[in-house]
Amino acid sequence: MLQATHIKSSLCAFLLGACATVLSAETMSADVARFEPIPVFSIYPPLKKGSSADEALASGRVVNEFIPMASPASKPWRIAFLFPHVKDPYWVDCTYGLISEAKRLGVAVDIFPADGYDDLISQLRMMDEVIAAKYDAIVISPISQTANNPAIAKARSLGIPVFQMANDSTSDDLTIKVTSSLKGMGIDTTQWVIRDAQKRGLKSINIALLPGPSDAGWVMGEVAGTREAARKAPIKVNILSIKYGDSDLIGQSRLAEELLIEHGNNIDYILGCTDCAPGAILPVKAAGMHDRIRIVAYGLTREMINHIRKGEIYAATDVMGVSQARVVINSAVNFLEGRIKHLPHTILIKLGMVDRKNYANYDYSVTTAPDGYTTVLTYMPNKDSGK
């Protein structure tokens, strides 16, 4: 069986000077979080094989629904979660959503992060390990939209249900996908940029993208959505450059510097992922272009809120990471408990948008961990409590 100490030691090597905490029920101090029913699009078959989440949205039977809190589990099911990493706030927020719900539901959770989007080999190895450890269910945030598919098929062939969270996959062996419209992220973010440009009286704009790693499904969605919104825009939108790379702050800062060297005087907006957009802040300031270039984010984190408040980032599309985590663990427990009569192919969490107009009154509990939260990667129900 995979051990929490293995996770802890592997993380220490790459987290930015900090090591993720591994806690049991006895030592976990956060109160059990409660939440309102979460608005979603549930998508049901029939669908063509190999459909992405957005392809399912376009072709499946779409139902507007609200996902309520599931009832506590009848037994401490063991659920493994495979993340690309926990190096940026989005994935840390997801750990909060999972761990707080595991405590409420009374199930055991282990989160196994790889070292980043260039570490597919580790994620595939960890998938083999959690299959061998015979977890009751596996939830994967796949590094690749296609390369993880054989491992997902292997788990299913052995009777282990596999759920997808956040990052998309074309696998037909998943039990349920839980994500947001990845193409919608790109569309909504770019449409905000277009509306902002129109308010400024601009007749055309030049944009540059820092979307993240090229093989990730969410990055493909961001770029496809931006291209579509640009194509349909009422003003001319030129995409000057797209710089792909792992979503770490240092690497994205270097890519932002490259953008400014190549196109700085012509860029009106930089659009970036949750850790990509903040990576552009210092290079833009250092180049003296803060008044010219507006940075907009494809995703929202707690750190992003402060950037918006200070005017360093102008807006962020909210993919509601905490809500995604809550829905996927609730779905897994309901499935294991035999509570789901009709399985949806995909559940899409509806998107939000935050900018200077609404940031002060926005409900961040659907998106981010509370202040003071420390990253937690494992939870074991308290045997004395019966959970």
C-alpha positions in Angstrom: 0.0 0.0 0.0 1.2 3.5 -0.8 2.2 5.3 2.3 1.7 9.0 3.3 5.4 9.2 4.3 6.3 8.4 0.7 4.1 11.2 -0.5 5.6 13.6 2.0 9.2 12.9 1.1 8.7 13.1 -2.6 7.1 16.5 -2.3 9.8 18.1 -0.2 12.2 18.1 -3.2 10.1 20.4 -5.3 7.7 22.5 -3.3 8.9 26.1 -2.9 10.7 25.7 0.4 7.7 24.1 2.1 6.6 20.5 2.6 2.9 19.5 2.3 1.4 18.3 5.5 0.1 14.8 6.0 -2.6 14.6 8.7 -4.9 12.1 10.3 -8.4 12.7 11.6 -7.0 13.1 15.1 -4.7 16.0 14.1 -6.7 17.7 11.4 -8.0 21.0 12.9 -10.3 22.4 10.2 -14.0 22.3 10.8 -16.2 20.2 8.5 -17.2 22.6 5.7 -20.8 22.7 4.5 -21.8 24.1 1.1 -24.9 25.0 -0.9 -25.9 22.9 -3.9 -23.5 23.4 -6.7 -24.9 24.5 -10.2 -23.7 22.2 -13.0 -24.4 21.0 -16.4 -24.8 17.2 -16.3 -24.3 15.6 -19.7 -25.7 12.2 -20.6 -25.2 9.8 -23.5 -25.5 9.0 -26.3 -22.1 10.4 -27.2 -19.4 9.5 -29.7 -16.4 7.6 -28.5 -13.4 9.5 -27.3 -15.4 12.7 -26.5 -13.7 15.5 -24.6 -15.8 17.3 -22.0 -16.6 20.1 -24.5 -17.4 17.7 -27.2 -19.9 16.0 -24.8 -21.3 19.4 -24.0 -21.9 20.1 -27.7 -23.4 16.7 -28.6 -24.9 15.1 -25.4 -28.1 15.5 -23.5 -27.4 18.5 -21.3 -29.3 18.9 -18.0 -29.1 22.0 -15.7 -28.8 20.6 -12.2 -27.6 21.3 -8.7 -25.3 18.9 -6.9 -26.1 18.7 -3.2 -24.0 17.4 -0.4 -24.0 13.6 -0.4 -24.9 11.7 2.7 -22.0 10.3 4.8 -20.7 7.0 3.6 -21.7 3.7 5.2 -18.1 2.6 5.4 -14.6 4.3 5.1 -14.1 3.8 1.4 -10.5 4.3 0.3 -10.1 6.8 -2.6 -6.8 7.7 -4.3 -6.4 11.0 -6.1 -3.7 11.6 -8.7 -2.7 15.3 -9.3 -0.2 16.7 -11.8 1.4 18.6 -8.8 0.5 20.8 -5.9 2.9 23.6 -6.8 0.3 26.3 -7.5 -2.7 27.6 -5.5 -5.3 26.0 -7.7 -4.3 22.4 -6.8 -3.8 23.4 -3.1 -7.4 24.7 -3.2 -8.5 21.4 -4.6 -6.8 19.5 -1.8 -8.9 21.5 0.7 -12.1 20.7 -1.1 -11.2 17.0 -1.1 -9.9 16.7 2.5 -12.8 18.7 4.0 -15.3 16.6 2.2 -13.5 13.4 3.2 -13.9 14.4 6.8 -17.6 15.1 6.4 -18.2 11.9 4.4 -16.1 9.6 6.5 -13.9 8.2 3.8 -10.2 7.8 3.5 -8.3 9.9 1.0 -4.7 9.8 -0.3 -3.6 12.5 -2.8 -0.6 11.6 -5.0 1.0 14.5 -6.9 3.5 14.2 -9.7 6.2 16.8 -10.0 4.5 18.8 -12.8 3.1 18.5 -16.3 6.5 17.3 -17.6 6.3 14.3 -15.2 3.9 12.0 -16.9 6.1 9.0 -16.1 5.6 9.5 -12.4 1.8 9.8 -12.7 1.7 6.6 -14.7 3.8 4.9 -12.1 1.6 6.1 -9.3 -1.5 4.9 -11.2 0.0 1.4 -11.3 0.8 1.6 -7.6 -2.7 2.7 -6.5 -4.2 0.0 -8.7 -2.0 -2.5 -7.0 -3.0 -1.1 -3.6 -6.6 -1.9 -4.5 -8.2 1.4 -3.7 -12.0 1.4 -3.9 -11.9 4.2 -6.4 -9.4 6.4 -8.2 -9.8 10.0 -9.2 -7.3 11.3 -11.8 -6.4 14.7 -13.0 -4.5 13.5 -16.1 -1.4 15.1 -17.2 -2.1 14.2 -20.8 -5.5 14.1 -22.6 -4.6 10.8 -24.2 -1.5 9.2 -22.7 -3.2 8.3 -19.4 -5.9 6.4 -21.2 -4.4 2.9 -21.1 -3.8 3.1 -17.3 -7.4 4.2 -16.9 -8.6 1.2 -19.0 -6.4 -1.1 -16.8 -8.0 0.1 -13.6 -11.5 -0.4 -15.0 -10.6 -3.9 -16.3 -9.7 -4.8 -12.7 -13.1 -3.4 -11.4 -11.8 -0.1 -10.0 -14.0 2.9 -11.0 -12.0 5.8 -12.2 -13.3 9.4 -12.1 -11.7 12.4 -13.8 -11.3 15.7 -12.1 -10.4 19.1 -13.7 -8.0 18.0 -16.5 -9.7 16.5 -19.5 -9.2 13.0 -21.0 -10.6 11.3 -24.1 -10.8 7.9 -22.2 -14.1 6.0 -22.6 -13.3 4.0 -19.4 -14.0 6.8 -17.0 -17.0 6.4 -14.6 -17.7 10.2 -14.6 -15.8 13.3 -15.6 -16.0 16.3 -13.3 -14.5 19.5 -14.7 -15.6 22.9 -16.1 -15.9 23.7 -19.7 -12.3 24.1 -20.7 -13.2 25.8 -24.0 -15.6 28.0 -22.0 -12.6 29.1 -19.9 -11.0 30.5 -23.0 -14.2 32.0 -24.4 -15.3 33.7 -21.2 -11.8 35.1 -20.5 -11.4 36.4 -24.1 -14.8 37.9 -24.2 -14.0 39.8 -21.0 -10.9 41.1 -22.7 -12.9 42.2 -25.8 -15.5 44.0 -23.7 -12.8 45.8 -21.8 -11.1 46.8 -25.0 -14.4 48.2 -26.4 -14.9 50.2 -23.2 -11.4 51.7 -23.8 -12.4 52.6 -27.3 -10.0 50.2 -29.0 -10.9 49.0 -32.5 -8.4 46.2 -32.6 -6.2 44.5 -30.0 -3.1 42.3 -29.9 -3.1 39.5 -27.4 -0.5 37.0 -26.3 -1.1 33.7 -24.4 0.6 31.9 -21.6 -1.9 29.0 -21.3 0.3 26.3 -19.7 1.6 23.0 -20.8 0.7 22.1 -24.4 -0.5 18.5 -23.9 -2.9 19.2 -21.0 -6.6 19.1 -21.9 -7.4 22.3 -20.1 -4.7 24.2 -22.0 -6.1 22.9 -25.3 -9.5 24.1 -24.2 -8.3 27.6 -23.2 -6.6 28.1 -26.5 -9.5 26.7 -28.6 -11.9 29.0 -26.7 -9.7 32.0 -27.1 -9.4 31.3 -30.8 -13.2 31.0 -31.2 -13.9 34.1 -29.2 -11.3 36.1 -31.2 -12.8 34.8 -34.5 -16.3 35.9 -33.5 -15.3 39.2 -31.9 -16.9 42.5 -33.0 -13.4 44.0 -33.1 -10.2 42.7 -34.6 -8.3 40.4 -32.2 -4.8 39.3 -33.2 -3.1 36.5 -31.4 0.6 37.4 -31.6 2.1 34.5 -29.8 1.3 31.4 -27.6 4.1 30.3 -25.2 3.5 26.9 -23.8 5.2 25.6 -20.6 4.7 24.0 -17.2 2.5 26.1 -14.9 5.2 27.1 -12.4 5.8 30.7 -11.5 9.5 30.9 -12.4 9.1 29.2 -15.8 6.2 31.3 -16.7 8.1 34.5 -15.8 10.7 33.5 -18.2 8.1 32.9 -20.9 6.6 36.3 -20.2 10.0 37.9 -20.6 10.3 36.2 -24.0 7.0 37.6 -25.0 8.0 41.1 -24.1 11.3 40.9 -25.9 9.6 39.6 -29.1 6.3 41.6 -29.0 6.3 43.9 -26.0 5.5 47.2 -27.8 2.6 45.6 -29.6 0.9 43.6 -26.8 -2.4 44.9 -25.4 -3.3 41.9 -23.2 -1.6 38.8 -21.8 -3.9 35.9 -21.0 -2.5 33.3 -18.7 -3.4 30.3 -16.6 -3.7 30.5 -12.8 0.0 30.4 -12.2 1.0 31.7 -15.7 -0.8 35.1 -15.3 0.9 36.0 -12.0 4.2 35.0 -13.6 3.8 37.9 -16.1 3.4 40.6 -13.4 7.0 41.3 -12.6 8.3 41.1 -16.2 5.6 43.6 -17.3 6.5 45.9 -14.5 10.2 45.6 -15.0 9.7 46.5 -18.7 7.8 49.6 -17.8 4.7 48.3 -19.6 2.2 48.0 -16.7 0.1 50.9 -18.0 0.0 49.5 -21.5 -0.4 45.7 -21.1 -3.3 44.3 -19.1 -3.0 40.8 -17.7 -6.1 38.6 -17.5 -6.3 35.0 -16.0 -8.0 31.9 -17.2 -8.4 30.8 -13.6 -8.9 32.2 -10.1 -7.0 31.5 -6.9 -6.9 33.3 -3.5 -3.6 35.0 -4.5 -5.3 36.2 -7.7 -7.8 38.1 -5.6 -5.1 40.3 -4.2 -3.6 40.8 -7.7 -7.0 42.0 -8.9 -7.4 44.3 -5.9 -4.0 45.9 -6.7 -4.7 46.2 -10.4 -1.9 43.8 -11.3 -4.3 41.4 -12.9 -7.5 42.8 -14.3 -9.9 39.8 -14.3 -10.0 36.1 -13.8 -12.4 33.4 -14.9 -13.4 31.2 -12.0 -13.3 27.4 -12.7 -14.3 26.8 -9.0 -11.6 24.3 -8.0 -13.1 23.7 -4.5 -16.5 23.0 -6.0 -14.9 20.6 -8.6 -13.2 18.7 -5.8 -16.4 18.5 -3.8 -18.5 17.3 -6.7 -16.0 14.6 -7.7 -15.6 13.1 -4.2 -19.3 13.3 -3.6 -19.9 11.5 -7.0 -17.4 8.8 -6.1 -19.0 8.1 -2.7 -22.5 8.1 -4.2 -21.3 5.7 -6.9 -19.6 3.4 -4.3 -22.7 3.5 -2.2 -24.9 2.5 -5.2 -26.9 5.7 -5.0 -26.6 6.8 -8.7 -29.2 5.3 -11.0 -28.2 7.1 -14.2 -24.6 7.9 -14.7 -23.8 11.2 -16.5 -20.8 11.1 -18.8 -19.6 14.5 -17.7 -20.5 17.0 -14.9 -19.4 20.6 -15.7 -19.2 23.1 -12.9 -20.6 26.4 -14.1 -18.0 29.2 -14.5 -17.7 32.5 -12.8 -15.9 35.8 -13.5 -14.1 38.1 -11.1 -12.8 41.6 -11.8 -12.4 45.0 -10.1 -16.2 45.5 -10.0 -17.2 42.4 -8.0 -14.1 41.0 -6.3 -15.0 42.6 -2.9 -18.4 40.8 -2.7 -17.6 37.5 -4.5 -18.2 34.2 -2.8 -14.7 32.7 -2.7 -15.7 29.6 -0.7 -16.6 27.8 -4.0 -13.1 28.4 -5.3 -10.4 28.8 -2.7 -9.3 27.3 0.6 -9.8 29.5 3.7 -7.0 31.7 5.0 -4.4 29.7 6.9 -5.1 26.4 5.2 -2.0 24.2 5.1 -1.8 21.7 2.2 -3.0 18.3 3.3 -2.5 15.1 1.2 -4.1 12.4 3.2 -7.0 11.8 5.6 -7.9 8.7 7.6 -11.3 8.6 9.3 -11.1 8.4 13.1 -11.6 4.8 14.1 -12.9 5.9 17.5 -15.7 8.0 15.9 -16.9 5.1 13.8 -16.3 6.9 10.6 
